[in-house]
Amino acid sequence: MALSDFRDYTELCFKEFGDRVKYWITVNEPSTYTTAGYVIGMFPPGRCSDWQNLNCTGGDSGTEPYLVAHHLLLAHAAAVQVYKTKYQDFHAFEAEITISTLYSAIGVWCIQKLI
């Protein structure tokens, strides 16, 4: 149900704003959301295993993050499918997913030394 609701929501957004928005982010930082919400319990819904955080009251850090990430990727795919099947010929915009990364100045320095 949630996947079809998200598909309908993206279709409405593309229909109403597709002529004015060039870049769309379908899902923002799914790895951050799944890790903070379902592994360490720091963000809502605050689920995690007690072996991750003794203050956790429910959740399974070994499986839930993978299920959540899977469904977030399905939601992204559904949004892109709506764009490609209904709007690509009429509106030239991009529907992307945002991947969070960590920047390390030391890592960049090491790579530069190797090159």
Contacts in CASP RR format, 6 or more apart in sequence:
PFRMAT RR
TARGET T0000
AUTHOR 0000-0000-0000
METHOD contacts of the structure
MODEL  1
MALSDFRDYTELCFKEFGDRVKYWITVNEPSTYTTAGYVIGMFPPGRCSD
WQNLNCTGGDSGTEPYLVAHHLLLAHAAAVQVYKTKYQDFHAFEAEITIS
TLYSAIGVWCIQKLI
2 71 0 8 1.000
2 75 0 8 1.000
3 71 0 8 1.000
3 74 0 8 1.000
3 75 0 8 1.000
3 78 0 8 1.000
6 75 0 8 1.000
6 78 0 8 1.000
6 79 0 8 1.000
7 75 0 8 1.000
7 78 0 8 1.000
7 79 0 8 1.000
7 81 0 8 1.000
7 82 0 8 1.000
10 26 0 8 1.000
10 78 0 8 1.000
10 79 0 8 1.000
10 82 0 8 1.000
10 83 0 8 1.000
10 95 0 8 1.000
11 82 0 8 1.000
11 86 0 8 1.000
13 24 0 8 1.000
14 24 0 8 1.000
14 82 0 8 1.000
14 83 0 8 1.000
14 86 0 8 1.000
14 87 0 8 1.000
14 91 0 8 1.000
14 95 0 8 1.000
15 87 0 8 1.000
18 87 0 8 1.000
18 91 0 8 1.000
18 93 0 8 1.000
19 91 0 8 1.000
21 93 0 8 1.000
22 92 0 8 1.000
22 93 0 8 1.000
22 94 0 8 1.000
23 93 0 8 1.000
23 94 0 8 1.000
23 96 0 8 1.000
24 79 0 8 1.000
24 83 0 8 1.000
24 93 0 8 1.000
24 94 0 8 1.000
24 95 0 8 1.000
24 96 0 8 1.000
25 96 0 8 1.000
25 97 0 8 1.000
25 98 0 8 1.000
26 75 0 8 1.000
26 76 0 8 1.000
26 79 0 8 1.000
26 80 0 8 1.000
26 95 0 8 1.000
26 96 0 8 1.000
26 97 0 8 1.000
27 72 0 8 1.000
27 73 0 8 1.000
27 75 0 8 1.000
27 76 0 8 1.000
27 97 0 8 1.000
27 98 0 8 1.000
28 98 0 8 1.000
29 98 0 8 1.000
29 99 0 8 1.000
29 100 0 8 1.000
30 68 0 8 1.000
30 69 0 8 1.000
30 72 0 8 1.000
30 73 0 8 1.000
30 76 0 8 1.000
30 97 0 8 1.000
30 99 0 8 1.000
31 69 0 8 1.000
31 99 0 8 1.000
31 100 0 8 1.000
32 100 0 8 1.000
33 43 0 8 1.000
33 68 0 8 1.000
33 72 0 8 1.000
34 65 0 8 1.000
34 66 0 8 1.000
34 68 0 8 1.000
34 69 0 8 1.000
34 72 0 8 1.000
35 65 0 8 1.000
36 42 0 8 1.000
36 43 0 8 1.000
37 43 0 8 1.000
37 44 0 8 1.000
37 45 0 8 1.000
37 46 0 8 1.000
37 47 0 8 1.000
37 48 0 8 1.000
37 65 0 8 1.000
38 45 0 8 1.000
38 46 0 8 1.000
38 47 0 8 1.000
38 48 0 8 1.000
38 59 0 8 1.000
38 61 0 8 1.000
38 64 0 8 1.000
38 65 0 8 1.000
38 68 0 8 1.000
39 48 0 8 1.000
39 52 0 8 1.000
39 61 0 8 1.000
39 62 0 8 1.000
39 65 0 8 1.000
40 48 0 8 1.000
40 52 0 8 1.000
40 53 0 8 1.000
40 61 0 8 1.000
41 47 0 8 1.000
41 48 0 8 1.000
41 52 0 8 1.000
41 53 0 8 1.000
41 56 0 8 1.000
46 56 0 8 1.000
47 56 0 8 1.000
47 58 0 8 1.000
47 59 0 8 1.000
47 60 0 8 1.000
47 61 0 8 1.000
47 64 0 8 1.000
48 56 0 8 1.000
48 58 0 8 1.000
48 59 0 8 1.000
48 61 0 8 1.000
49 56 0 8 1.000
49 58 0 8 1.000
49 59 0 8 1.000
49 60 0 8 1.000
49 61 0 8 1.000
49 62 0 8 1.000
50 56 0 8 1.000
50 58 0 8 1.000
51 61 0 8 1.000
52 61 0 8 1.000
73 97 0 8 1.000
76 97 0 8 1.000
79 95 0 8 1.000
80 95 0 8 1.000
83 93 0 8 1.000
83 95 0 8 1.000
87 93 0 8 1.000
END
